[in-house]
Amino acid sequence: MSPLPLPPLLLLLLLLLLPTVSFSLSIPYPYNFSLHIDCGGLTNSTDVFNTTWISDRYYTGGATAVVSEPLLFVHQQEKTLRYFPISSGKKNCYSVKDVPPGKYFLRTFIAYDNYDGKSHPPSFDVAVEGTLVFSWRSPWPESISRYGAYSDLFVTISDSDADVCFYSIATDSPVIASLELIQVDTDAYTLGNGNGFSNSSILVNYGRISSGSVQWGPGFSNDTDRFGRSWQSDAKFLPRRGKIRAISAIRDVINVEKEPNFFPLKLYQTAAILVGGDGKSGDYLGYELPVDAKLDYLLWFHFAEIDVSVTKAGQRVFDIFVNDVNISRVDIFKSVGSFAAYDWSYVVKNLTNTMLSIKLVPVVGSPTICGVENYAIVPADLKTLPDQATAMRALKESLRVPDRMGWNGDPCAPTTWDAWEGVACHTLKDESALVVSQIDLGNRGLKGYISDQISLLSNLVSLNLSANSLGGGLPEGLGQKSLAKLDLSDNKFTGSIPDSLTSSNLQLVLLNDNQLDGRVPEELYSIGVHGGAIDLSGNKGLCGVPPLRECPLFWGKDGLSTGGKVAIGLSCLFVFCMLLLAIHMCIKRRRNDYDFGLPHELMSLAAKRNRYQRQKSLMALEMESQHAKGFIPTYSSN
């Protein structure tokens, strides 16, 4: 993947603000999302411009600090810092959740002020939404190192998560003092002809100039800008060619504060004008802006005819040259009349040097301008497929990846940075997104388990989690068709080997020294047959073909096979039936030991039989008694 062109720090410094800047915001209806984070701050606070700053939150790691000379900084949010030591990983982020999708103005304040006593401002990169936007390299200019600097950009957020990430260069610790995020109009800085700001690019501020004025805007004055933009004086950007003077409007200018860009009234109340320009002397009104020649730039020109001496078209006409190329002829009065805002934009491409030249050359009268904005058009970098990013975040939690590995933000983006530690990515063939191709976390002290979400990594070729203390079962989704190498050896995995592994294109399978059990799928052995390698040793519960032990009768992949379970079930049923039969026999036998009531007729017969037997017994006794006395009774026949 080729590196993305990066705005050098020295070029960016000219557009950064001194630490006396604070941020004030008037939110344009209907956009009501704004966030102001005092990085390193412990409590909420409100500055002199009534902006509420919340205490530090949404960060992934790091520690807090205070600048060494707090009195040099006017506002509380500039005095506290969050820094990210290498022990927190190479990559750390502020990740704001539940952000309404849309376009945003993002602003950071970076300060060092020797807070760590090392007299070494750090080198680091800053990425927004997975795209590299700022680069800080040591040594910083002395004024920036001591007083800090602001920088800003416009970015589209589409996934409800705003990520601002910091990447350490060497072992330096990235640092930030404040972070602001303000929602703006969706169509801001977008041109109908396809130039300008689209959702696939980020606009990085390389100069926002108010002509004929001092620095103003939120944080500098009570003048408001609905997007939170601050405007610099043009004094530092004027070339020494021609005499320039400032003029001010005697009445309000119309056609301001219009959607989608909401350019403020204050911008058109002053202007710079060339004195004595006639088009023949070679004098011109112009600016020289430092740029990165590898990028394209969006220029916005702001005009208003606030000179009361100009009363008709044709009195003031001038040409605009950008890098000595005539791009337009302007007659403000002819276009909009007097005391009316007139804005015009142009995209500069194919630069050959690091200085962008703007010249307003007179044709009739003297040229004038109210302001100009210069934005680098940074193409949005590719991001990890959403499903795969979700899977990687799930693995981060389930594997208990330590903070020192820096698994924060997008797993693969920006492409100019290394992916997450132990992770390799590549671009899809259609170049639409990044995908995870390799995870190598062997011997990292991991103690969790493998999340089921790993099935979403459909481009995973190699997975190495060996020599850790991972447990639990192997998820069914582990056998992606793309998977060629799998090393889960020397862990504590339990359960059976999932059938899904047999459907992949595995060439290497190392599952040895775990606690797996059950029958090994026969198809898995084909890996060795086709020239691959497989090691299942050290799993006492596994069975199958040699060298594994033979599986017992009715033994399947997950233990007992279906037939074995049916046989055991039938055996249990037979024993149960026999037990019921035995119980029945016992109960019947016990019943025979007791008298039970009989029907009435049987009872009558029994009573008659009993009386007959008693009478017979009495007669026998009487005969025996008489025989003993020698008396033999005589019975008559009648």
N, C-alpha and C positions, 0 to 999 in steps of 0.2 A: 504494500500500500504506500503510495507516495505521500510525503509530508505535505500538510496544508500550509500555504504561505502565511507568515505570522507577522503582525505589526511589531516592529522593533520597539523596545521601551523608549529609547531616546526620541523616536518620532512621536510617541504618544505623550511625552512629558509636556510639550508645548500646549496641549489642550487640557491639561490637568489643573486643578484649582488649588489654591493655597488653603491651609487648614482653618482659616477664619471662616470657611464656608460651612454652612449648615444647610439642612434641607427642609423646605416648607412646601406644602402641597395643597393645591386647590383642586379637588377631584372633579373632572367634568362629568356631568350627567350623561349617560346612565352608568358610567364605569365607577364602581365603588370599592374596588379592591386595591388596597395599598398596604405595604408592610415596610416597617423601618426597624431594623435589628441593630441594637448596640452590641456589637461583637465583643465578648468579654465582660459586658455589663451584667451586674448582679440584680439590678432592680429596674423597673420601668421609670422613665423620666420624660419630661416635656421641655423642649428647648425654648429659646426666646421667640421663635417664630410659631409657637403653639403646635409644633409637630410632636406627636407622641412616639417615643422610642421604646420598644419592648426589650426586656432583658434577653440575654443571649440564649438562643434555642435553635433547633433544627440542624445542629451540627452533628457530624458523625464521630468526631474524636477531638484530640488536641487538648490544649490547656489555655489558661487565661494569664494575662500579664497587663502591666500598666506602663505607659511610655515613661522614659527616664526623667523628662522635664515637663510635667503636666501643665505648668504655667504657660508654655509656648502654645498650647492648644486652648481655644476659646470654649469649645463645647464638650460636654461630657462624653458623647459618643465617639469623639476623636481621641480620647485619652486612654480608653480601655482597648485591649487587643485579644484576639484569639490566634494562637499560633499552633502549627501542626508539626511536632517533632517527628523524626524518622521512626520513632517507636510506635507512632500511630499509623504507620504505613506510608508508602509513597504517594498515595492518592486519598485525599479527604474532601468532604463536600459539605455544603449547606443544602439540604434537601427539604424543600417546602412542599407539604402535601396539600391536596384538595384546592389547588389553584384553578380558578375558572379559566378554561381554554380561551386564548386570545392573544393579543399583541401587548407587549409590556416594555416599559422604560425601566432599565436596570442600572443601578449606580453603586459603585464601591468606593470606599475610602481606604487606602493602603498607607500605613505609617510604620516606621521602624524606630527612629529616635533612640537607637542603641539600648532598647529595652532589656536585652540579654547581656549587656556589658561586653560583647565580643567585637564591637566596631566592625561588623561584617554584615551589611544588608544582604538578605537571602536572595538566591536565584530560584525562581519558580515560574510555572505557567498557570494561567487561569482559563478554564473552559466553562462555557454556558450552554446548557442543553446538549452536551456532547461535542461542542465545537470550540476549538481553541481560539481565543479572542485577545488575550493579553499575555505579554511575556516580560517578566522582570528579571534583569540580569545584574549581578554585582560586578563592579561597584555602581551604586546609584549616584546621580548628581547630588552634591552636598545638600542643596536646598530641599530636594525631595526626601532624602534620607532623614533629614531633621524635622521637616514640617509635614511630610506626607503629601498625598495627592489624590484627587478624585478622577474617576474615569466613568464613562457611561456608554450605553448602547441601546438599541431597540431589537427585541427578539420576539419570536412567536412561540408560544407554549401550547402544545396540542394534546398532551397526555395527562394534564392535571397535576403534574409534578414538576416543580421548578428546581433544577439542579445547577448549582454553582460549585465547581470542583477545582481543587488546587493540587498541582503535581510538583513534588519536590525534585529539584535538580541536584544531583549528587546526594549529599546528606543535609542540605539546607532545609530550614523550617519555614514554609509559607506562613504569611501573616496577613490579617485583615482587621480593620477597626470598625467598619460599619458596612451594612448591606441594605439596599432599598429596592423595592419592587413595586411598580405602579402600573396599573392597567391603563391602556390608552385606546384610542379609536382603532378598530380593526383595519381600516383602510389608510391609516397614517403612513405617509411617505411611500405610497404605492402609485405608480404611474400607469395610466391607461394603455400606453403603448408597449407595455411589457418591460420597460426599464425601471430602475428604481428598486424598491424593496418588495420582494415577494416573500411568501412563507418559507421559501427554501434558502433564505439568506439572512444574515444578521448585519445590521448597520452599526458599525463602531465609530464613535465620534472622534474625528481627527481635526476638529476645529469648528466652533460655533461662535460666530463673530457678530457683534453689534457695532455698527460703524458710527463714528463720531460720539461715542459714549464710553463711560467707564463700565467696569464689570457690574452686572446686575442680575436680578432674578431671585428665585427662591434661595435663601441663605445669604444673599448679598444685600438685598433691599426688600422693601415691602411690595415691590412690583411682583406680580404673580405670573406664573406660566403654568397652564393647566396640565401639562405633561411633566412638570418638574424640571424643565430644561433651565440651565443657567447659561448666561451669555457673556462672553469675554469682550474686553475692549480690543479694538483693532490696532492699537498702537504698536504691538509687537510684530505685526504681520505686514506693515506697510513698507514697501521698498523705498529707498532714498531716490525717488525720481519724481519730481514735480512737487509743488507746494499744495498741501491738503489742509482744508479747514472743515470744521464741524458746524452744522446748522441744526436748528430745532424747529419743530412745527409750532405754529401759533394757534392751531386748533386741532381737534381730534381727527384722526385718520379713519376712514370708513373701510368696510370690507375686511375687518380683522376678526380674530377669534372665530373663524369659520371652520367647520368640520371639513375634512377629517384631521387636519394638522393643527388647528387652533393656534396659529401664530399670534403672539400677544400684541396688544396695542403699543406697548412700550417700545417694541422693535422698530416701529415706523415713526416714532416721535423725534428721532435724531437721524442724521445722515452725514456721510462724508462727501465732500465735493472738491473737485480739482479746481485750483485757482488759476485763472488765466489760460486754461487749455484752449487751443485753437486747432489742434490736429496737425500743425505744421512744425511745432517745436520739438515734437517727439515725446512730450510729457504725457503721462497717463496716470490714471488712478488704478491701483492694483494691489494685490496681496500675493505673498509667497507662502505656500503651505507645505510643511514637510509631510511626506507620504512614504509608503512602502510600494516600490515599483511593481511588485508582483501582484498587486490587487487592483481592482477597478474601483472607481469612486463616484458617488452620487453628490452632485453639487446642487444646492438650492440657493437661488439668488432672490433677495428681497429688496423691492424698490417702492418708493412713494414720492410723488412730486410735491414736496413740502416747501419749495421756494416760490414765494408769492409773485416773483418777477416772471415766472413762466406761466403764460395765460392761454397758450394755444399749441396745437400740434406743430412739430417741426422746429420749435425753439431750442429743444435739447434732444440731440440724437447722438448716440455713441455705439461703437461696436464692442462686443465682448470677445476677447481672445483667451483661450485656454491652452497653455503651452504653445503659444504663438499660432494657434489655429483659430481663425475667425469662425465663431459658432453661431453668432446672432447679432442683429442690429436692433437696438432698443429705442423706442420713443414712448416714454412712460405716459405723457399726457395724451398721446394718440390712443394708447391702449385702454386707459382707465380714467383719464382726467386728472385733476389735481386732488390732493389730500385723500387718495385712495390707494389701498395696498395692491401691489402687483408682484406676484411671485412666479418664478420660472425655474425649471430644473433641467439638469443636463448630466449625462453619464459619461465619465472619462474612462477610456480603455487604452490598453497597450502603452502604458507609460514606459519611458526609457531612462528616467532618472528619479531621484528621491525628493525632488522639489516640484510641486505643482504650482504653476504660475497663472494668475488671473490678472488680466489687463482690461481696463475699460478705456478705450481709445476714443477721443472726441471726434465727432463728425461735424456737428453743429453745436455750439455752446460747450459747456463743461459737463463731463459725466458725473453722476452721483449714484450712491448706493446706500441702503439702510442696513444691510447685513448679508452674510453668506454663511452657509453651513456646508461642511465637507464630511462625508461619511464613507468609510471603507466598506465595500460590499463584500462581506465574508461569506462564501457559500457554506451552507449548513453541511456539516460532516455527516457521513453515514452513521446510523445508530444500530444497536443490536435489535434483532427482531423482538417485538414486545413479548411474545410467548417465551422466548429463550431468556430474555432479561428476567422475566418472572421466575423461570426455573432456576436461574443462577442465584437469585435472592433467596429462594426457598432452600437451595443447597447451602447457602451461607449460614442460614439459621440451623438447619438440621445437622450439618457437619460441625457446627460451632467453630467456624473459622475465626481465629484470633484477630484482634484489631490491627496488630502489627503487619498483617498481610494487605491491608488497605483495600478490602473488597467493598468499595463505595462507588456510588454513581453508576454510570453505564459500564457493563462488564468489558466491552470492547472499544468504546469510543472515549476520546478522540483517537483517530487512527494514527496520529503523530505520537501518541503516548503508548507505552506498553499496556497491554490488557491487564486485567486483574492478575496478581501474582499467581503463577502456576496455571494460567489460562492462556490459550492461543486461539485466535479468531481468524477468519478469512471472509472475503466478500463474496456474496452470491454472484452467480454468473451474469445475472441481469443488472448487477451493481445497484440493487435497490436497498440492501441492508447488510449488516454484519451478522455472522453466525459463529457459535462456539464450536471449535473443531477438536480441541484437546484440553483435558484437565489433568494436571500432574501435581498431585498433592501427597506424594509418598513421604512418609516419615515426618509429618508436620505436627504430631501430637494431637490429632483430632480425636474426639471422644463421642461423637453423636451417632447419626445413622444416615442412610441415603434416602432422601425425600422421593416420594412417588413422582414429583414434578420433573424428575430427571428424564422422564419419557418425552418431554417437550424439546429436548435437545436432539432434534432429528438429524443434525449434521455432525454429531459427535463421532470422531474416529478413534480416539484413544482416551481411556480413563484409567488413571493410576491412583489408587487410594491405599496402597500397600503400607505395611509397617506403621499402622495407627492403632487406635483402640476403638474402632467403630463396631457397632453391634446391630441387633435387629435382623430382620429378614431382608433378602434381596428383592427389590421391587420388581413386579412383572414387567414394567416398562423399561427395564434396563437393557433389553436386547434390541437397540435400534439397528436397522438394516445397515446403517453407515458404520457401525462399530466394528473395528478391526482388532483392537488391542484392549484387553481387560485384565487389569492386575489389582485384585482385592486381597492378595495374600497377607498373612500375618495380621489378622484382625480377630474380631470376636463375632463374626456373622453367624446367625443361627437359621434353622429352617432348611427348606429344600432349595434346589437349584431351579429357577423359573424356566418354564418351557420356552419363553421368549428368546432366551439365549441361542436356541437352536435355529432361529429364523434369521439371525444376523450373519454378517460376513466375517466372523471372527477368525483371526489367524493365530492369536495368542490368548490363552485363558489361564490365568494363574489364580486359583482359589484355595491354594494350599494353606495349611495352618490356620483353620477357622474351626467352627463348631457346627458345620453343616451336616445334615442327615438326609435319609431317604435314598431312593433309587436315582441314580444319575441318568438323565435322558440319553437314550442310545445315540440319538443324532449328534450329541455333543462330541462323541468320540471320533466323528468324521473329521474333526479339525486336525487331529494327529495323522489320520489316514491321508489327508490331502496336503501334507507337508507342513502343517502348523504345529503348535506346541500347546500342551494342556497339562496342568499339574493340579491334582485334586488331593494330594497326600496331606496327612495331618488332620483329616476330618473323620473321626472315629465312627460317626453315624452314617457315613455314605456307603453305599453298596452298589454293585453292578459288575461289570466285566473286570478281569484282572488288570492291574494289581490290586484293585479294591476287593474286599471280601464279597462272597456271593450273598445275594439278598435271600432271606428266608422265604419259605413258601408263602405265596399270597402277599409278597412284599412289593410295594410300588414305589414310585418316585417320592411321594409324601409320606412313606411309611407303609401301612397296610394298603393293599390294592383294593379295588372295589369287590373283587371276588372273595378276597380274604375277609373283608368286612361283612359280606353276605353270609359266608360260612360261619363266622363267629356269631352273627345274629341268629341264624337258624339253630346253632348249637345252644345258644342261650334260651331260645324259645322252647326247644325240646326239654331242657333241664327244668324250665319253669313249668311246663305241662306235667312232667313227672312229679314235680313237687306238689302241684295241685292235686294230682291223683292220690299221692300218699296221704295228703291231708284229708281227702275225702274218705279214704279207707279207715283211717283212725277214728274219724267222727262216727262212721257207721258202726264200728265195733263197740265204741263206747255207748252207743244207743241201746245195744242188746243187753246191757247190764242193768237196765231200769225197767219198771212196769209203766206201761202206758195205758191210758184210758181206751176201752173198746166200745163198740156199739152196744145199745141197750139190749138187743135180743141175745147177744152172746153172754151178757152179764146175767140174764134170767136163766139160761141153761146152766151156767156155772153154779148159780145159787141152788137150783133143784138138785144138781149132782152133789153138792155139798151136804144138803139135808138128807139125801138118801144115804150117803156115806156115814153120817152121824147116827141115823136110825139103825143102820146095819151094825155099827159098832156097839150100840146100846144093847141090841138083842144078843149079840155075842157075849157081852159081859154078863147079861142076866142068865144065860144058859150056863156059863161057867160057874156062876154063883150057885145055882140050883144043883148042879152036878156035884158041887163040893158038899152040899147038905144031903145028898142021897135022894133027893126028890127029883123025880123025872116027870115032868108034866105030861098030861095026856091031852092030845088035841083031837077033838071030834071032827068028823068030816063035815059036819054042818057048820 
